[in-house]
């Protein structure tokens, strides 16, 4: 005969029952929480403590401890582990601060050949030098303890996070000029469209012409669902795409060259000159590449007075140029995993792709918002 319950009944509100039920059925909650929640629900429904213990294959005192916590602290609060006294800390605050200070300097600066710390290196250095620094409590320091100390201070000296220093003293002024061009395009009248053209230009260098050594194996139902490709390839060199998007019509002017020098850039400007009515002034947004301001380029521009107007993006701020959105899409579509037999095939396929895009051009727009930070191009 089962031993009767000697504890007081566990009274739960409807909200507590709903929350405990959710936790007991959760697949993401820790196991100890789901078990405790189910124990309390079973006891609340009248189950005997012995039956609950058998259900979870535990001793009766474990169930009783959980129910006592629930009766004393409340059902939801009893799901948490109570703090324990534990073993007194051995590492002093000063020793921890010393470990943190070490993590904030490069190991190379204190005699190591390495550039960045690992937890093992930090532990080794601390154990070897703790006596001299007045922290003997670190004599048995482990990598795990170092990791805990660094985590508490949110330090990760083994990782590198790159940043870009703003080196252009006229960054804000140049950014404002570019954004004003986008706003100007947005507010163009029909008369203005007849008088001016707006082009966003940039270069995508280093497009690799890669060829397969073995043919691709296409998907076969029931055998392999995706394209299979041999990991070896032949590299035939690289090409550079010089492209400009008309900000009014969405049309793309492009040329694919072996290099990006002044002569190639001048060739692109000649394409623009031929592609637009001679009465139009062409405003071009572009970056600060040396070919764009070289003496050869300026000599060509002098032969076309009042034809071109350059608006330069700030240094290291090419994201302001709408053409970057097109390049991003090109990399994710045409150039993703592309294989060709030589550079000429790559050139032809890029130009063919742009020819198809020009049949139904997409106008790229900048979301210009007054009194807010400029958003990214779409």
C-alpha positions in Angstrom: 0.0 0.0 0.0 1.4 3.4 -1.0 2.5 5.7 1.8 0.1 8.7 2.1 1.4 12.2 1.3 2.4 14.0 4.5 3.0 17.4 2.9 0.5 20.1 2.4 -1.2 20.2 -1.0 0.4 22.4 -3.6 -2.0 25.1 -4.6 -1.4 26.6 -8.1 -3.1 29.4 -10.0 -4.4 28.9 -13.5 -1.4 30.9 -14.8 1.1 28.8 -12.8 -0.4 25.6 -14.2 -0.2 27.0 -17.7 3.4 28.1 -17.3 4.5 24.8 -15.7 2.7 22.9 -18.4 4.6 24.9 -21.1 7.9 24.3 -19.4 7.3 20.5 -18.9 6.6 20.1 -22.6 9.4 22.4 -23.8 12.2 21.0 -26.0 14.5 23.8 -25.3 14.3 24.1 -21.5 17.0 22.4 -19.4 16.0 18.9 -18.3 16.0 19.7 -14.6 13.4 22.4 -15.1 11.1 20.2 -17.2 11.3 17.5 -14.6 10.6 19.8 -11.7 7.7 21.4 -13.5 6.2 18.0 -14.2 6.7 16.8 -10.6 4.8 19.8 -9.3 2.0 19.3 -11.8 1.6 15.6 -10.8 1.6 16.5 -7.1 -1.0 19.3 -7.7 -3.2 16.7 -9.4 -3.1 14.4 -6.4 -0.4 12.0 -7.4 1.5 10.3 -4.5 5.2 11.2 -3.9 6.2 7.6 -4.3 4.5 7.4 -7.7 6.2 10.6 -8.8 9.6 9.2 -7.7 9.0 6.0 -9.7 7.9 8.1 -12.7 11.3 9.9 -12.8 13.4 6.9 -11.5 14.6 9.0 -8.5 14.6 8.6 -4.7 11.6 9.9 -2.8 13.7 12.6 -0.9 14.6 14.3 -4.2 10.9 14.7 -5.0 10.2 15.9 -1.4 13.0 18.5 -1.6 11.5 20.0 -4.8 8.0 20.1 -3.4 9.2 21.7 -0.2 10.9 24.4 -2.2 7.6 25.0 -4.1 5.6 25.2 -0.9 8.1 27.7 0.6 9.1 29.8 -2.3 6.4 29.4 -4.9 6.1 27.0 -7.9 7.8 29.2 -10.5 10.7 30.3 -8.2 11.4 26.8 -7.1 12.4 25.8 -10.7 15.7 27.6 -10.1 18.7 26.1 -8.2 19.3 27.8 -4.9 22.7 29.4 -4.5 25.3 27.3 -2.7 28.1 28.3 -0.5 30.7 26.4 -2.5 34.5 26.4 -1.9 35.8 29.8 -1.1 37.5 31.6 -4.0 41.3 31.2 -4.1 42.2 33.8 -6.8 42.2 37.3 -5.5 40.7 40.3 -7.2 44.2 41.8 -7.8 45.3 38.5 -9.5 42.2 38.6 -11.7 42.9 42.2 -12.6 46.5 41.3 -13.5 45.2 38.5 -15.9 42.8 41.1 -17.5 45.6 43.6 -17.9 47.8 40.9 -19.6 45.0 40.1 -22.1 44.9 43.8 -23.1 48.5 43.9 -24.4 50.0 41.9 -27.2 52.2 38.9 -26.2 54.8 40.2 -28.6 55.2 43.3 -26.4 56.3 41.2 -23.4 58.7 38.8 -25.1 56.6 36.2 -27.0 56.9 35.8 -30.8 53.1 35.5 -31.2 50.9 38.4 -32.1 47.8 37.3 -30.1 47.1 35.5 -26.9 45.5 32.1 -26.5 44.1 31.0 -23.1 46.9 28.4 -22.8 49.6 31.0 -23.4 48.0 33.3 -20.8 47.8 30.5 -18.3 51.4 29.5 -18.9 52.7 33.1 -18.6 50.7 33.7 -15.4 52.0 30.5 -13.8 55.6 31.3 -14.7 55.5 34.9 -13.5 52.8 35.0 -10.7 55.3 34.8 -7.8 57.3 37.7 -9.1 54.2 39.8 -9.6 52.9 39.1 -6.1 50.1 36.7 -7.1 51.1 33.3 -5.8 47.4 32.2 -5.9 47.8 31.8 -9.7 50.5 29.0 -9.4 48.0 26.4 -10.5 46.0 28.5 -12.9 44.3 26.6 -15.7 43.1 27.5 -19.2 39.5 27.1 -18.1 39.9 29.6 -15.3 41.5 32.1 -17.6 38.6 31.6 -20.0 36.1 32.3 -17.2 38.0 35.5 -16.1 38.1 36.8 -19.7 34.4 36.0 -20.3 33.4 37.9 -17.2 35.1 41.0 -18.6 33.9 40.3 -22.2 37.4 39.9 -23.5 38.4 37.8 -26.5 42.1 38.6 -27.1 42.4 35.7 -29.5 40.0 37.2 -32.0 40.4 40.0 -34.5 37.6 42.4 -35.4 38.6 44.7 -38.3 37.6 48.3 -38.4 38.1 51.1 -40.9 39.5 54.3 -39.7 37.9 57.4 -41.3 40.9 59.0 -43.0 39.2 61.4 -45.3 39.0 64.8 -43.7 36.3 65.8 -46.1 34.2 62.7 -45.5 31.0 64.4 -44.5 31.2 67.0 -47.2 31.7 64.4 -49.9 29.0 62.2 -48.6 26.6 65.1 -48.6 27.5 65.8 -52.3 26.7 62.2 -53.3 23.4 62.1 -51.4 22.4 65.4 -53.0 22.9 63.8 -56.4 20.5 61.0 -55.5 18.0 63.6 -54.2 18.5 65.6 -57.4 17.7 62.6 -59.5 14.6 61.9 -57.4 13.3 65.4 -58.0 14.2 65.6 -61.8 11.7 67.3 -64.1 11.3 66.2 -67.7 13.2 69.2 -68.8 16.1 68.3 -66.5 16.2 64.7 -67.9 16.7 66.1 -71.4 19.6 68.3 -70.2 21.5 65.9 -67.9 22.5 62.3 -67.4 23.4 60.7 -64.0 25.7 57.7 -63.9 27.0 55.7 -60.9 30.3 54.2 -61.9 32.8 51.8 -60.3 35.1 48.9 -61.2 34.8 45.3 -60.1 38.4 44.0 -60.4 39.8 40.5 -60.0 37.0 38.5 -61.6 38.6 35.1 -61.9 38.4 33.0 -65.1 38.3 29.5 -63.6 38.0 26.3 -65.7 37.1 22.8 -64.5 39.7 20.0 -64.8 36.8 17.5 -64.8 33.3 18.1 -66.0 30.5 19.0 -63.6 28.0 16.2 -62.8 24.5 17.5 -63.0 21.8 16.4 -60.4 20.3 13.0 -60.8 17.1 12.1 -59.1 17.6 9.4 -56.4 21.4 9.6 -56.6 22.7 13.1 -55.8 20.4 16.2 -55.5 23.0 18.9 -56.4 25.7 19.7 -58.9 28.9 17.7 -58.2 32.2 19.4 -59.0 35.8 18.3 -58.8 37.7 20.4 -56.3 40.6 21.1 -58.7 40.4 23.9 -61.3 42.6 25.8 -63.7 43.0 29.5 -63.3 43.3 31.5 -66.5 43.7 35.0 -64.9 41.4 37.8 -64.0 39.3 40.5 -65.7 38.0 43.8 -64.5 34.4 45.0 -65.1 34.0 48.7 -65.6 30.3 49.6 -65.3 28.0 52.5 -64.8 24.3 52.6 -64.1 22.1 55.3 -65.4 20.3 56.5 -62.3 17.3 57.7 -64.3 16.7 54.8 -66.7 18.5 51.9 -65.0 20.5 51.2 -68.2 24.0 49.7 -67.7 27.1 50.8 -69.7 29.9 48.3 -69.3 33.2 47.1 -70.6 35.3 44.2 -69.5 39.1 44.7 -69.6 42.2 42.9 -68.5 43.2 45.8 -66.3 41.9 49.0 -64.8 44.2 51.8 -65.8 43.7 55.3 -67.2 43.5 54.0 -70.7 40.6 51.6 -69.8 38.8 54.3 -67.8 39.1 56.8 -70.7 37.7 54.1 -73.0 34.7 53.8 -70.7 34.2 57.6 -70.7 34.2 57.4 -74.5 31.4 54.8 -74.3 29.4 57.2 -72.2 30.1 60.1 -74.5 28.9 58.0 -77.5 25.9 56.7 -75.6 24.3 60.0 -74.6 23.1 63.0 -76.6 26.0 65.5 -77.1 23.9 68.2 -75.5 23.7 66.4 -72.2 26.0 67.0 -69.3 27.0 63.7 -67.7 27.4 63.7 -63.9 29.4 60.6 -62.8 29.6 59.3 -59.2 32.9 57.5 -58.7 35.6 56.7 -56.2 39.1 58.1 -55.8 41.0 55.6 -57.9 44.2 57.0 -59.3 43.1 56.3 -62.9 40.1 58.7 -62.4 42.3 61.7 -61.7 45.4 60.9 -63.7 47.0 63.3 -66.1 45.9 61.1 -69.0 42.3 61.3 -67.8 42.4 65.0 -67.3 43.9 65.4 -70.7 41.0 63.6 -72.3 38.4 65.6 -70.2 40.0 68.8 -71.5 39.0 67.7 -75.0 35.4 67.5 -73.8 34.7 70.7 -72.0 31.5 70.9 -70.0 30.6 67.3 -70.9 31.5 65.5 -67.7 31.1 66.3 -64.0 32.7 64.1 -61.4 31.3 63.6 -57.9 33.8 61.6 -55.8 32.7 59.4 -52.9 34.7 59.7 -49.6 37.8 57.6 -49.2 36.8 54.1 -48.1 33.1 54.8 -48.5 32.3 53.0 -51.8 29.1 51.7 -50.1 27.7 55.2 -50.9 27.9 54.4 -54.6 24.7 52.7 -55.9 26.7 50.7 -58.5 27.9 48.5 -55.5 24.4 47.1 -55.2 24.6 45.9 -58.8 28.0 44.4 -58.2 26.7 42.5 -55.2 23.8 41.1 -57.1 26.1 40.2 -60.0 28.4 38.2 -57.6 25.4 36.3 -56.1 24.0 35.4 -59.5 26.1 35.3 -62.6 29.6 35.0 -61.0 28.6 32.5 -58.3 30.5 29.3 -59.1 31.0 30.3 -62.7 33.3 28.1 -64.8 34.7 29.1 -68.3 37.2 27.7 -70.7 39.2 31.0 -70.9 39.1 34.7 -70.2 37.3 35.5 -73.5 34.4 33.3 -72.6 34.1 35.0 -69.2 34.1 38.4 -70.9 31.4 37.3 -73.4 29.2 35.9 -70.7 29.4 39.0 -68.5 28.6 41.3 -71.4 25.7 39.0 -72.5 24.3 39.1 -69.0 24.4 42.9 -69.0 22.8 43.0 -72.5 19.9 40.9 -71.1 19.5 43.2 -68.1 19.3 46.2 -70.3 16.3 44.7 -72.1 14.3 45.2 -68.9 16.4 47.6 -66.8 15.9 48.1 -63.0 16.2 51.6 -61.6 18.3 51.5 -58.5 17.2 54.1 -55.9 18.6 55.4 -52.7 16.1 55.7 -49.8 16.7 59.4 -49.0 15.2 60.4 -45.6 15.4 63.9 -44.2 16.7 64.3 -40.7 17.8 60.7 -40.5 21.0 58.8 -41.0 21.4 57.8 -44.7 20.3 54.3 -45.4 22.0 51.8 -47.7 21.2 51.6 -51.4 18.5 49.2 -52.6 
